[in-house]
Amino acid sequence: MANKRPKPEEIVMKLRQVEILSAQGMLRLDAIRQIGVTEQTYYRWSAG
């Protein structure tokens, strides 16, 4: 079964979630894990 690729709107929503959680005092790495993606995926999305 192939992995479903998220839509651009979903990616933006998850990136914003990480920003919000980080602003609330959560460590960025923990926030990335909480949204359910790997560090590599997060940084690839944020660079793109």
HTML snippet that shows the backbone in 3Dmol.js (N, CA, C, O; Angstrom):
<script src="https://3Dmol.org/build/3Dmol-min.js"></script>
<div id="view" style="width:600px;height:400px;position:relative"></div>
<script>
const pdb = `
ATOM      1  N   MET A   1       0.831  -1.174   0.000  1.00  0.00           N
ATOM      2  CA  MET A   1       0.000   0.000   0.000  1.00  0.00           C
ATOM      3  C   MET A   1       0.884   1.249   0.000  1.00  0.00           C
ATOM      4  O   MET A   1       1.768   1.394   0.845  1.00  0.00           O
ATOM      5  N   ALA A   2       0.641   2.129  -0.937  1.00  0.00           N
ATOM      6  CA  ALA A   2       1.456   3.331  -1.065  1.00  0.00           C
ATOM      7  C   ALA A   2       1.035   4.376  -0.026  1.00  0.00           C
ATOM      8  O   ALA A   2      -0.128   4.447   0.369  1.00  0.00           O
ATOM      9  N   ASN A   3       1.999   5.174   0.400  1.00  0.00           N
ATOM     10  CA  ASN A   3       1.694   6.258   1.329  1.00  0.00           C
ATOM     11  C   ASN A   3       0.953   7.365   0.593  1.00  0.00           C
ATOM     12  O   ASN A   3       1.252   7.660  -0.564  1.00  0.00           O
ATOM     13  N   LYS A   4      -0.008   7.971   1.265  1.00  0.00           N
ATOM     14  CA  LYS A   4      -0.757   9.073   0.685  1.00  0.00           C
ATOM     15  C   LYS A   4       0.043  10.362   0.843  1.00  0.00           C
ATOM     16  O   LYS A   4       0.485  10.696   1.942  1.00  0.00           O
ATOM     17  N   ARG A   5       0.220  11.059  -0.230  1.00  0.00           N
ATOM     18  CA  ARG A   5       0.949  12.325  -0.169  1.00  0.00           C
ATOM     19  C   ARG A   5      -0.007  13.429   0.285  1.00  0.00           C
ATOM     20  O   ARG A   5      -1.090  13.581  -0.281  1.00  0.00           O
ATOM     21  N   PRO A   6       0.384  14.197   1.300  1.00  0.00           N
ATOM     22  CA  PRO A   6      -0.513  15.246   1.794  1.00  0.00           C
ATOM     23  C   PRO A   6      -0.670  16.379   0.788  1.00  0.00           C
ATOM     24  O   PRO A   6       0.238  16.671   0.009  1.00  0.00           O
ATOM     25  N   LYS A   7      -1.839  17.008   0.819  1.00  0.00           N
ATOM     26  CA  LYS A   7      -2.117  18.154  -0.042  1.00  0.00           C
ATOM     27  C   LYS A   7      -1.358  19.362   0.495  1.00  0.00           C
ATOM     28  O   LYS A   7      -1.030  19.406   1.681  1.00  0.00           O
ATOM     29  N   PRO A   8      -1.077  20.334  -0.354  1.00  0.00           N
ATOM     30  CA  PRO A   8      -0.346  21.536   0.108  1.00  0.00           C
ATOM     31  C   PRO A   8      -1.022  22.225   1.295  1.00  0.00           C
ATOM     32  O   PRO A   8      -0.340  22.753   2.173  1.00  0.00           O
ATOM     33  N   GLU A   9      -2.351  22.225   1.328  1.00  0.00           N
ATOM     34  CA  GLU A   9      -3.060  22.855   2.441  1.00  0.00           C
ATOM     35  C   GLU A   9      -2.777  22.122   3.749  1.00  0.00           C
ATOM     36  O   GLU A   9      -2.643  22.746   4.802  1.00  0.00           O
ATOM     37  N   GLU A  10      -2.687  20.799   3.675  1.00  0.00           N
ATOM     38  CA  GLU A  10      -2.400  20.007   4.872  1.00  0.00           C
ATOM     39  C   GLU A  10      -0.977  20.258   5.364  1.00  0.00           C
ATOM     40  O   GLU A  10      -0.729  20.322   6.568  1.00  0.00           O
ATOM     41  N   ILE A  11      -0.048  20.398   4.424  1.00  0.00           N
ATOM     42  CA  ILE A  11       1.344  20.668   4.794  1.00  0.00           C
ATOM     43  C   ILE A  11       1.445  22.010   5.512  1.00  0.00           C
ATOM     44  O   ILE A  11       2.102  22.116   6.548  1.00  0.00           O
ATOM     45  N   VAL A  12       0.796  23.030   4.963  1.00  0.00           N
ATOM     46  CA  VAL A  12       0.824  24.361   5.579  1.00  0.00           C
ATOM     47  C   VAL A  12       0.212  24.312   6.971  1.00  0.00           C
ATOM     48  O   VAL A  12       0.724  24.932   7.903  1.00  0.00           O
ATOM     49  N   MET A  13      -0.889  23.569   7.108  1.00  0.00           N
ATOM     50  CA  MET A  13      -1.549  23.457   8.400  1.00  0.00           C
ATOM     51  C   MET A  13      -0.626  22.805   9.433  1.00  0.00           C
ATOM     52  O   MET A  13      -0.568  23.248  10.580  1.00  0.00           O
ATOM     53  N   LYS A  14       0.090  21.761   9.030  1.00  0.00           N
ATOM     54  CA  LYS A  14       0.999  21.086   9.955  1.00  0.00           C
ATOM     55  C   LYS A  14       2.195  21.969  10.310  1.00  0.00           C
ATOM     56  O   LYS A  14       2.638  21.969  11.459  1.00  0.00           O
ATOM     57  N   LEU A  15       2.725  22.723   9.339  1.00  0.00           N
ATOM     58  CA  LEU A  15       3.830  23.636   9.634  1.00  0.00           C
ATOM     59  C   LEU A  15       3.392  24.704  10.626  1.00  0.00           C
ATOM     60  O   LEU A  15       4.151  25.065  11.525  1.00  0.00           O
ATOM     61  N   ARG A  16       2.179  25.208  10.470  1.00  0.00           N
ATOM     62  CA  ARG A  16       1.663  26.210  11.408  1.00  0.00           C
ATOM     63  C   ARG A  16       1.458  25.614  12.792  1.00  0.00           C
ATOM     64  O   ARG A  16       1.687  26.279  13.802  1.00  0.00           O
ATOM     65  N   GLN A  17       1.021  24.342  12.835  1.00  0.00           N
ATOM     66  CA  GLN A  17       0.859  23.677  14.131  1.00  0.00           C
ATOM     67  C   GLN A  17       2.177  23.638  14.888  1.00  0.00           C
ATOM     68  O   GLN A  17       2.214  23.882  16.094  1.00  0.00           O
ATOM     69  N   VAL A  18       3.261  23.330  14.177  1.00  0.00           N
ATOM     70  CA  VAL A  18       4.579  23.283  14.822  1.00  0.00           C
ATOM     71  C   VAL A  18       4.950  24.663  15.342  1.00  0.00           C
ATOM     72  O   VAL A  18       5.478  24.785  16.448  1.00  0.00           O
ATOM     73  N   GLU A  19       4.680  25.711  14.558  1.00  0.00           N
ATOM     74  CA  GLU A  19       4.982  27.070  15.005  1.00  0.00           C
ATOM     75  C   GLU A  19       4.208  27.419  16.273  1.00  0.00           C
ATOM     76  O   GLU A  19       4.759  28.009  17.203  1.00  0.00           O
ATOM     77  N   ILE A  20       2.930  27.050  16.304  1.00  0.00           N
ATOM     78  CA  ILE A  20       2.092  27.354  17.468  1.00  0.00           C
ATOM     79  C   ILE A  20       2.583  26.604  18.694  1.00  0.00           C
ATOM     80  O   ILE A  20       2.712  27.187  19.771  1.00  0.00           O
ATOM     81  N   LEU A  21       2.856  25.316  18.539  1.00  0.00           N
ATOM     82  CA  LEU A  21       3.325  24.523  19.677  1.00  0.00           C
ATOM     83  C   LEU A  21       4.676  25.023  20.182  1.00  0.00           C
ATOM     84  O   LEU A  21       4.926  25.030  21.387  1.00  0.00           O
ATOM     85  N   SER A  22       5.546  25.439  19.263  1.00  0.00           N
ATOM     86  CA  SER A  22       6.847  25.976  19.668  1.00  0.00           C
ATOM     87  C   SER A  22       6.675  27.291  20.428  1.00  0.00           C
ATOM     88  O   SER A  22       7.387  27.553  21.398  1.00  0.00           O
ATOM     89  N   ALA A  23       5.734  28.109  19.984  1.00  0.00           N
ATOM     90  CA  ALA A  23       5.485  29.382  20.655  1.00  0.00           C
ATOM     91  C   ALA A  23       4.915  29.167  22.054  1.00  0.00           C
ATOM     92  O   ALA A  23       5.086  30.017  22.928  1.00  0.00           O
ATOM     93  N   GLN A  24       4.244  28.048  22.273  1.00  0.00           N
ATOM     94  CA  GLN A  24       3.674  27.739  23.574  1.00  0.00           C
ATOM     95  C   GLN A  24       4.698  27.122  24.522  1.00  0.00           C
ATOM     96  O   GLN A  24       4.383  26.805  25.669  1.00  0.00           O
ATOM     97  N   GLY A  25       5.924  26.955  24.032  1.00  0.00           N
ATOM     98  CA  GLY A  25       6.988  26.479  24.903  1.00  0.00           C
ATOM     99  C   GLY A  25       7.419  25.041  24.674  1.00  0.00           C
ATOM    100  O   GLY A  25       8.332  24.558  25.345  1.00  0.00           O
ATOM    101  N   MET A  26       6.782  24.349  23.741  1.00  0.00           N
ATOM    102  CA  MET A  26       7.176  22.968  23.456  1.00  0.00           C
ATOM    103  C   MET A  26       8.445  22.987  22.609  1.00  0.00           C
ATOM    104  O   MET A  26       8.616  23.864  21.763  1.00  0.00           O
ATOM    105  N   LEU A  27       9.321  22.034  22.833  1.00  0.00           N
ATOM    106  CA  LEU A  27      10.521  21.923  22.013  1.00  0.00           C
ATOM    107  C   LEU A  27      10.119  21.626  20.572  1.00  0.00           C
ATOM    108  O   LEU A  27       9.166  20.887  20.326  1.00  0.00           O
ATOM    109  N   ARG A  28      10.851  22.205  19.623  1.00  0.00           N
ATOM    110  CA  ARG A  28      10.509  22.038  18.217  1.00  0.00           C
ATOM    111  C   ARG A  28      10.495  20.567  17.813  1.00  0.00           C
ATOM    112  O   ARG A  28       9.604  20.139  17.079  1.00  0.00           O
ATOM    113  N   LEU A  29      11.455  19.798  18.276  1.00  0.00           N
ATOM    114  CA  LEU A  29      11.513  18.382  17.934  1.00  0.00           C
ATOM    115  C   LEU A  29      10.283  17.631  18.435  1.00  0.00           C
ATOM    116  O   LEU A  29       9.736  16.783  17.730  1.00  0.00           O
ATOM    117  N   ASP A  30       9.851  17.948  19.652  1.00  0.00           N
ATOM    118  CA  ASP A  30       8.647  17.316  20.193  1.00  0.00           C
ATOM    119  C   ASP A  30       7.403  17.724  19.400  1.00  0.00           C
ATOM    120  O   ASP A  30       6.509  16.908  19.178  1.00  0.00           O
ATOM    121  N   ALA A  31       7.349  18.985  18.978  1.00  0.00           N
ATOM    122  CA  ALA A  31       6.220  19.459  18.183  1.00  0.00           C
ATOM    123  C   ALA A  31       6.175  18.754  16.831  1.00  0.00           C
ATOM    124  O   ALA A  31       5.101  18.399  16.345  1.00  0.00           O
ATOM    125  N   ILE A  32       7.340  18.555  16.229  1.00  0.00           N
ATOM    126  CA  ILE A  32       7.411  17.859  14.942  1.00  0.00           C
ATOM    127  C   ILE A  32       6.912  16.433  15.104  1.00  0.00           C
ATOM    128  O   ILE A  32       6.157  15.937  14.269  1.00  0.00           O
ATOM    129  N   ARG A  33       7.327  15.781  16.163  1.00  0.00           N
ATOM    130  CA  ARG A  33       6.872  14.405  16.413  1.00  0.00           C
ATOM    131  C   ARG A  33       5.372  14.355  16.648  1.00  0.00           C
ATOM    132  O   ARG A  33       4.709  13.404  16.235  1.00  0.00           O
ATOM    133  N   GLN A  34       4.835  15.370  17.306  1.00  0.00           N
ATOM    134  CA  GLN A  34       3.413  15.382  17.633  1.00  0.00           C
ATOM    135  C   GLN A  34       2.544  15.492  16.379  1.00  0.00           C
ATOM    136  O   GLN A  34       1.443  14.941  16.352  1.00  0.00           O
ATOM    137  N   ILE A  35       3.008  16.185  15.346  1.00  0.00           N
ATOM    138  CA  ILE A  35       2.197  16.289  14.129  1.00  0.00           C
ATOM    139  C   ILE A  35       2.312  15.046  13.268  1.00  0.00           C
ATOM    140  O   ILE A  35       1.580  14.905  12.289  1.00  0.00           O
ATOM    141  N   GLY A  36       3.222  14.142  13.615  1.00  0.00           N
ATOM    142  CA  GLY A  36       3.280  12.851  12.944  1.00  0.00           C
ATOM    143  C   GLY A  36       4.151  12.782  11.712  1.00  0.00           C
ATOM    144  O   GLY A  36       3.891  11.981  10.815  1.00  0.00           O
ATOM    145  N   VAL A  37       5.192  13.615  11.651  1.00  0.00           N
ATOM    146  CA  VAL A  37       6.140  13.540  10.538  1.00  0.00           C
ATOM    147  C   VAL A  37       7.557  13.433  11.097  1.00  0.00           C
ATOM    148  O   VAL A  37       7.791  13.680  12.280  1.00  0.00           O
ATOM    149  N   THR A  38       8.490  13.064  10.233  1.00  0.00           N
ATOM    150  CA  THR A  38       9.878  12.977  10.663  1.00  0.00           C
ATOM    151  C   THR A  38      10.517  14.364  10.583  1.00  0.00           C
ATOM    152  O   THR A  38       9.994  15.275   9.940  1.00  0.00           O
ATOM    153  N   GLU A  39      11.654  14.496  11.250  1.00  0.00           N
ATOM    154  CA  GLU A  39      12.394  15.767  11.194  1.00  0.00           C
ATOM    155  C   GLU A  39      12.746  16.123   9.752  1.00  0.00           C
ATOM    156  O   GLU A  39      12.596  17.268   9.325  1.00  0.00           O
ATOM    157  N   GLN A  40      13.212  15.130   9.021  1.00  0.00           N
ATOM    158  CA  GLN A  40      13.625  15.360   7.637  1.00  0.00           C
ATOM    159  C   GLN A  40      12.460  15.889   6.803  1.00  0.00           C
ATOM    160  O   GLN A  40      12.626  16.825   6.022  1.00  0.00           O
ATOM    161  N   THR A  41      11.293  15.295   6.969  1.00  0.00           N
ATOM    162  CA  THR A  41      10.116  15.742   6.224  1.00  0.00           C
ATOM    163  C   THR A  41       9.759  17.168   6.605  1.00  0.00           C
ATOM    164  O   THR A  41       9.475  17.989   5.734  1.00  0.00           O
ATOM    165  N   TYR A  42       9.769  17.472   7.900  1.00  0.00           N
ATOM    166  CA  TYR A  42       9.449  18.824   8.358  1.00  0.00           C
ATOM    167  C   TYR A  42      10.378  19.862   7.728  1.00  0.00           C
ATOM    168  O   TYR A  42       9.924  20.882   7.210  1.00  0.00           O
ATOM    169  N   TYR A  43      11.685  19.589   7.778  1.00  0.00           N
ATOM    170  CA  TYR A  43      12.634  20.572   7.248  1.00  0.00           C
ATOM    171  C   TYR A  43      12.540  20.663   5.723  1.00  0.00           C
ATOM    172  O   TYR A  43      12.775  21.734   5.164  1.00  0.00           O
ATOM    173  N   ARG A  44      12.209  19.586   5.051  1.00  0.00           N
ATOM    174  CA  ARG A  44      12.027  19.611   3.593  1.00  0.00           C
ATOM    175  C   ARG A  44      10.801  20.467   3.253  1.00  0.00           C
ATOM    176  O   ARG A  44      10.833  21.265   2.316  1.00  0.00           O
ATOM    177  N   TRP A  45       9.724  20.290   4.021  1.00  0.00           N
ATOM    178  CA  TRP A  45       8.529  21.079   3.791  1.00  0.00           C
ATOM    179  C   TRP A  45       8.767  22.556   4.069  1.00  0.00           C
ATOM    180  O   TRP A  45       8.320  23.411   3.305  1.00  0.00           O
ATOM    181  N   SER A  46       9.463  22.863   5.153  1.00  0.00           N
ATOM    182  CA  SER A  46       9.664  24.263   5.525  1.00  0.00           C
ATOM    183  C   SER A  46      10.640  24.963   4.568  1.00  0.00           C
ATOM    184  O   SER A  46      10.585  26.184   4.421  1.00  0.00           O
ATOM    185  N   ALA A  47      11.519  24.216   3.926  1.00  0.00           N
ATOM    186  CA  ALA A  47      12.449  24.821   2.975  1.00  0.00           C
ATOM    187  C   ALA A  47      11.789  25.058   1.619  1.00  0.00           C
ATOM    188  O   ALA A  47      12.240  25.905   0.847  1.00  0.00           O
ATOM    189  N   GLY A  48      10.740  24.324   1.334  1.00  0.00           N
ATOM    190  CA  GLY A  48      10.101  24.373   0.014  1.00  0.00           C
ATOM    191  C   GLY A  48       9.095  25.380  -0.095  1.00  0.00           C
ATOM    192  O   GLY A  48       8.480  25.526  -1.152  1.00  0.00           O
TER     193      GLY A  48
END
`;
const viewer = $3Dmol.createViewer("view");
viewer.addModel(pdb, "pdb");
viewer.setStyle({}, {cartoon: {color: "spectrum"}});
viewer.zoomTo();
viewer.render();
</script>
